[in-house]
Amino acid sequence: MGTSKATLPFGPESMLQRVVRLLGRVVSPIVVVAAQNQILPELPEEIIVARDERESRGPLEGLRAGLKALPAHVGAAYATSCDVPLLVTGFVERMIELLGSHDIAVMEIDGFAHPLSAVYRRGVLPHVEALLAADKLRPAFLFDAADTRRVRPEEMRSLDPDLRTLRNLNTREDYLAALADAGFQPAG
């Protein structure tokens, strides 16, 4: 889209600032994971910023950095991306509830798991490390290695009827549609 999604304007804030603000209503602490040299918008001082150890290794690399950065008293984390500005906080709360005694709770639609709409216990970190060491970068390998609760859309529709939380923005058209749905006009 010509600019980093994290810094893309979304109403009066950047897309990342919006996602962090929304998540801050239901979870704490918040860890933002970025590429090694990625520039981030200004974030509240309580936000923990972690960096990928290695570039271009996908969601598992980000998950490793995020889980390692969690304070010791935090047992699990909801993972999402910065390009979901229509995130519904009730969706996040329900995913955390559905984790139950499982290692992972991941949203799955028609056989496709959404690794960045999932809750991970910090205990999956050894699995993540082993998969990265073996260059097995697909999150599906992690879901097979750990006790994973696959959440179905019908379990979430009462909280997020259109599953807006899963709506990431990959094109300019996606971005413009999300702005309109949120009641904003494009900047400039």
C-alpha positions as YAML, in Angstrom:
chain: A
units: angstrom
residues:
- id: 1
  name: MET
  ca: [0.00, 0.00, 0.00]
- id: 2
  name: GLY
  ca: [3.03, 2.23, -0.32]
- id: 3
  name: THR
  ca: [3.69, 2.62, 3.40]
- id: 4
  name: SER
  ca: [4.11, 0.47, 6.48]
- id: 5
  name: LYS
  ca: [0.75, -0.82, 7.68]
- id: 6
  name: ALA
  ca: [1.75, 0.00, 11.26]
- id: 7
  name: THR
  ca: [2.03, 3.71, 10.45]
- id: 8
  name: LEU
  ca: [-0.88, 3.92, 8.01]
- id: 9
  name: PRO
  ca: [-3.39, 6.57, 9.15]
- id: 10
  name: PHE
  ca: [-6.67, 5.26, 10.46]
- id: 11
  name: GLY
  ca: [-8.80, 8.15, 11.64]
- id: 12
  name: PRO
  ca: [-6.93, 10.21, 14.25]
- id: 13
  name: GLU
  ca: [-4.27, 7.54, 14.87]
- id: 14
  name: SER
  ca: [-2.14, 5.03, 13.00]
- id: 15
  name: MET
  ca: [-3.40, 1.53, 12.39]
- id: 16
  name: LEU
  ca: [-0.99, 0.09, 15.00]
- id: 17
  name: GLN
  ca: [-1.97, 2.72, 17.56]
- id: 18
  name: ARG
  ca: [-5.62, 1.83, 17.02]
- id: 19
  name: VAL
  ca: [-5.05, -1.92, 17.43]
- id: 20
  name: VAL
  ca: [-2.96, -1.32, 20.57]
- id: 21
  name: ARG
  ca: [-5.63, 0.99, 22.02]
- id: 22
  name: LEU
  ca: [-8.40, -1.52, 21.35]
- id: 23
  name: LEU
  ca: [-6.42, -4.43, 22.79]
- id: 24
  name: GLY
  ca: [-5.54, -2.32, 25.83]
- id: 25
  name: ARG
  ca: [-9.21, -2.40, 26.81]
- id: 26
  name: VAL
  ca: [-9.06, -6.16, 27.42]
- id: 27
  name: VAL
  ca: [-5.45, -7.34, 27.84]
- id: 28
  name: SER
  ca: [-2.32, -6.22, 29.62]
- id: 29
  name: PRO
  ca: [0.57, -6.09, 29.11]
- id: 30
  name: ILE
  ca: [0.81, -5.56, 25.38]
- id: 31
  name: VAL
  ca: [3.90, -6.61, 23.44]
- id: 32
  name: VAL
  ca: [4.38, -5.14, 19.97]
- id: 33
  name: VAL
  ca: [6.70, -7.22, 17.79]
- id: 34
  name: ALA
  ca: [8.45, -5.49, 14.91]
- id: 35
  name: ALA
  ca: [11.12, -6.29, 12.36]
- id: 36
  name: GLN
  ca: [14.66, -5.41, 13.41]
- id: 37
  name: ASN
  ca: [14.78, -1.97, 11.79]
- id: 38
  name: GLN
  ca: [11.06, -1.27, 11.48]
- id: 39
  name: ILE
  ca: [9.96, 2.22, 12.43]
- id: 40
  name: LEU
  ca: [6.92, 2.26, 14.70]
- id: 41
  name: PRO
  ca: [4.50, 5.07, 15.47]
- id: 42
  name: GLU
  ca: [4.59, 6.56, 18.95]
- id: 43
  name: LEU
  ca: [3.15, 4.12, 21.46]
- id: 44
  name: PRO
  ca: [2.23, 4.46, 25.14]
- id: 45
  name: GLU
  ca: [5.27, 3.98, 27.39]
- id: 46
  name: GLU
  ca: [3.84, 0.82, 29.00]
- id: 47
  name: ILE
  ca: [3.91, -1.00, 25.65]
- id: 48
  name: ILE
  ca: [6.72, -3.56, 25.42]
- id: 49
  name: VAL
  ca: [8.46, -3.51, 22.03]
- id: 50
  name: ALA
  ca: [10.25, -6.69, 20.93]
- id: 51
  name: ARG
  ca: [12.13, -7.28, 17.70]
- id: 52
  name: ASP
  ca: [12.34, -10.37, 15.49]
- id: 53
  name: GLU
  ca: [15.63, -12.19, 16.00]
- id: 54
  name: ARG
  ca: [15.81, -13.04, 12.29]
- id: 55
  name: GLU
  ca: [14.17, -11.33, 9.32]
- id: 56
  name: SER
  ca: [11.53, -12.79, 6.99]
- id: 57
  name: ARG
  ca: [10.63, -15.84, 9.06]
- id: 58
  name: GLY
  ca: [6.90, -15.21, 9.34]
- id: 59
  name: PRO
  ca: [4.49, -15.44, 12.25]
- id: 60
  name: LEU
  ca: [6.51, -18.02, 14.21]
- id: 61
  name: GLU
  ca: [9.46, -15.61, 14.42]
- id: 62
  name: GLY
  ca: [7.17, -12.88, 15.71]
- id: 63
  name: LEU
  ca: [5.54, -15.29, 18.13]
- id: 64
  name: ARG
  ca: [8.96, -16.26, 19.50]
- id: 65
  name: ALA
  ca: [9.91, -12.61, 20.06]
- id: 66
  name: GLY
  ca: [6.56, -11.81, 21.66]
- id: 67
  name: LEU
  ca: [6.47, -14.79, 24.01]
- id: 68
  name: LYS
  ca: [10.07, -14.18, 25.09]
- id: 69
  name: ALA
  ca: [9.25, -10.54, 25.88]
- id: 70
  name: LEU
  ca: [6.27, -11.36, 28.10]
- id: 71
  name: PRO
  ca: [6.77, -10.64, 31.80]
- id: 72
  name: ALA
  ca: [7.21, -13.84, 33.85]
- id: 73
  name: HIS
  ca: [3.77, -13.61, 35.48]
- id: 74
  name: VAL
  ca: [1.93, -13.70, 32.13]
- id: 75
  name: GLY
  ca: [0.92, -17.21, 31.11]
- id: 76
  name: ALA
  ca: [-0.61, -16.62, 27.68]
- id: 77
  name: ALA
  ca: [-0.90, -14.01, 24.95]
- id: 78
  name: TYR
  ca: [-3.42, -13.14, 22.26]
- id: 79
  name: ALA
  ca: [-1.54, -12.68, 18.98]
- id: 80
  name: THR
  ca: [-2.80, -10.43, 16.21]
- id: 81
  name: SER
  ca: [-1.42, -8.26, 13.44]
- id: 82
  name: CYS
  ca: [-1.32, -4.48, 13.14]
- id: 83
  name: ASP
  ca: [-3.65, -4.45, 10.13]
- id: 84
  name: VAL
  ca: [-6.91, -5.41, 11.87]
- id: 85
  name: PRO
  ca: [-8.32, -1.98, 12.78]
- id: 86
  name: LEU
  ca: [-11.87, -3.32, 13.03]
- id: 87
  name: LEU
  ca: [-10.88, -5.69, 15.86]
- id: 88
  name: VAL
  ca: [-13.73, -6.45, 18.29]
- id: 89
  name: THR
  ca: [-12.57, -6.66, 21.91]
- id: 90
  name: GLY
  ca: [-15.24, -9.22, 22.81]
- id: 91
  name: PHE
  ca: [-13.72, -11.55, 20.21]
- id: 92
  name: VAL
  ca: [-10.36, -11.36, 22.01]
- id: 93
  name: GLU
  ca: [-11.95, -11.99, 25.41]
- id: 94
  name: ARG
  ca: [-13.84, -15.01, 24.07]
- id: 95
  name: MET
  ca: [-10.70, -16.46, 22.46]
- id: 96
  name: ILE
  ca: [-8.95, -16.19, 25.83]
- id: 97
  name: GLU
  ca: [-11.88, -17.99, 27.51]
- id: 98
  name: LEU
  ca: [-11.84, -20.74, 24.88]
- id: 99
  name: LEU
  ca: [-8.16, -21.43, 25.55]
- id: 100
  name: GLY
  ca: [-9.25, -23.33, 28.66]
- id: 101
  name: SER
  ca: [-6.59, -25.91, 29.47]
- id: 102
  name: HIS
  ca: [-5.25, -26.01, 25.89]
- id: 103
  name: ASP
  ca: [-1.85, -24.69, 24.79]
- id: 104
  name: ILE
  ca: [-3.33, -22.75, 21.85]
- id: 105
  name: ALA
  ca: [-6.77, -21.51, 20.81]
- id: 106
  name: VAL
  ca: [-6.80, -20.56, 17.13]
- id: 107
  name: MET
  ca: [-9.58, -19.31, 14.89]
- id: 108
  name: GLU
  ca: [-10.16, -21.70, 11.99]
- id: 109
  name: ILE
  ca: [-12.42, -21.20, 8.98]
- id: 110
  name: ASP
  ca: [-12.90, -23.87, 6.32]
- id: 111
  name: GLY
  ca: [-9.73, -25.64, 7.40]
- id: 112
  name: PHE
  ca: [-7.61, -22.47, 7.40]
- id: 113
  name: ALA
  ca: [-6.17, -21.56, 10.78]
- id: 114
  name: HIS
  ca: [-5.57, -17.87, 11.53]
- id: 115
  name: PRO
  ca: [-2.29, -17.84, 13.50]
- id: 116
  name: LEU
  ca: [-2.65, -14.11, 14.13]
- id: 117
  name: SER
  ca: [-6.09, -14.54, 15.69]
- id: 118
  name: ALA
  ca: [-5.02, -16.94, 18.38]
- id: 119
  name: VAL
  ca: [-4.07, -17.29, 22.03]
- id: 120
  name: TYR
  ca: [-0.78, -18.98, 22.88]
- id: 121
  name: ARG
  ca: [0.47, -20.18, 26.24]
- id: 122
  name: ARG
  ca: [4.07, -19.23, 26.87]
- id: 123
  name: GLY
  ca: [4.73, -22.99, 27.27]
- id: 124
  name: VAL
  ca: [4.61, -23.39, 23.46]
- id: 125
  name: LEU
  ca: [7.86, -21.42, 23.14]
- id: 126
  name: PRO
  ca: [10.06, -24.59, 23.04]
- id: 127
  name: HIS
  ca: [7.92, -25.91, 20.17]
- id: 128
  name: VAL
  ca: [8.28, -22.57, 18.34]
- id: 129
  name: GLU
  ca: [12.06, -22.58, 18.87]
- id: 130
  name: ALA
  ca: [12.36, -26.17, 17.60]
- id: 131
  name: LEU
  ca: [10.28, -25.44, 14.50]
- id: 132
  name: LEU
  ca: [12.30, -22.31, 13.69]
- id: 133
  name: ALA
  ca: [15.56, -24.23, 14.16]
- id: 134
  name: ALA
  ca: [14.31, -26.86, 11.70]
- id: 135
  name: ASP
  ca: [13.14, -24.17, 9.22]
- id: 136
  name: LYS
  ca: [9.56, -25.39, 9.60]
- id: 137
  name: LEU
  ca: [8.03, -21.93, 9.40]
- id: 138
  name: ARG
  ca: [4.37, -22.76, 8.82]
- id: 139
  name: PRO
  ca: [2.21, -22.19, 11.93]
- id: 140
  name: ALA
  ca: [0.33, -25.40, 11.07]
- id: 141
  name: PHE
  ca: [3.36, -27.33, 12.36]
- id: 142
  name: LEU
  ca: [2.94, -25.63, 15.74]
- id: 143
  name: PHE
  ca: [-0.78, -26.39, 15.84]
- id: 144
  name: ASP
  ca: [0.02, -30.06, 15.20]
- id: 145
  name: ALA
  ca: [2.77, -30.12, 17.88]
- id: 146
  name: ALA
  ca: [0.76, -28.49, 20.69]
- id: 147
  name: ASP
  ca: [-2.65, -29.08, 22.25]
- id: 148
  name: THR
  ca: [-4.63, -26.78, 19.97]
- id: 149
  name: ARG
  ca: [-8.26, -25.76, 20.35]
- id: 150
  name: ARG
  ca: [-9.61, -24.90, 16.90]
- id: 151
  name: VAL
  ca: [-12.32, -22.28, 17.26]
- id: 152
  name: ARG
  ca: [-15.15, -22.33, 14.73]
- id: 153
  name: PRO
  ca: [-16.78, -19.16, 13.31]
- id: 154
  name: GLU
  ca: [-20.16, -19.99, 14.84]
- id: 155
  name: GLU
  ca: [-18.55, -19.83, 18.29]
- id: 156
  name: MET
  ca: [-17.63, -16.18, 17.69]
- id: 157
  name: ARG
  ca: [-20.50, -14.72, 15.67]
- id: 158
  name: SER
  ca: [-22.53, -13.64, 18.70]
- id: 159
  name: LEU
  ca: [-19.65, -11.30, 19.61]
- id: 160
  name: ASP
  ca: [-18.39, -10.42, 16.15]
- id: 161
  name: PRO
  ca: [-21.18, -11.24, 13.66]
- id: 162
  name: ASP
  ca: [-19.18, -10.33, 10.54]
- id: 163
  name: LEU
  ca: [-15.87, -11.58, 11.98]
- id: 164
  name: ARG
  ca: [-14.41, -8.09, 11.52]
- id: 165
  name: THR
  ca: [-11.57, -9.05, 13.85]
- id: 166
  name: LEU
  ca: [-10.23, -11.34, 11.12]
- id: 167
  name: ARG
  ca: [-10.41, -8.67, 8.43]
- id: 168
  name: ASN
  ca: [-6.82, -7.74, 7.71]
- id: 169
  name: LEU
  ca: [-6.01, -5.13, 5.11]
- id: 170
  name: ASN
  ca: [-3.80, -6.21, 2.24]
- id: 171
  name: THR
  ca: [-4.81, -3.85, -0.55]
- id: 172
  name: ARG
  ca: [-5.68, -0.19, -0.91]
- id: 173
  name: GLU
  ca: [-9.27, -1.27, -1.57]
- id: 174
  name: ASP
  ca: [-9.32, -3.22, 1.73]
- id: 175
  name: TYR
  ca: [-7.96, -0.15, 3.52]
- id: 176
  name: LEU
  ca: [-10.49, 2.25, 1.98]
- id: 177
  name: ALA
  ca: [-13.38, -0.12, 2.76]
- id: 178
  name: ALA
  ca: [-12.26, -0.49, 6.39]
- id: 179
  name: LEU
  ca: [-11.94, 3.28, 6.76]
- id: 180
  name: ALA
  ca: [-15.48, 3.69, 5.43]
- id: 181
  name: ASP
  ca: [-16.82, 0.94, 7.72]
- id: 182
  name: ALA
  ca: [-15.24, 2.73, 10.70]
- id: 183
  name: GLY
  ca: [-16.71, 6.08, 9.59]
- id: 184
  name: PHE
  ca: [-13.44, 7.67, 8.48]
- id: 185
  name: GLN
  ca: [-12.29, 9.34, 5.28]
- id: 186
  name: PRO
  ca: [-8.87, 8.68, 3.72]
- id: 187
  name: ALA
  ca: [-6.18, 11.11, 4.91]
- id: 188
  name: GLY
  ca: [-5.03, 13.88, 2.59]
...
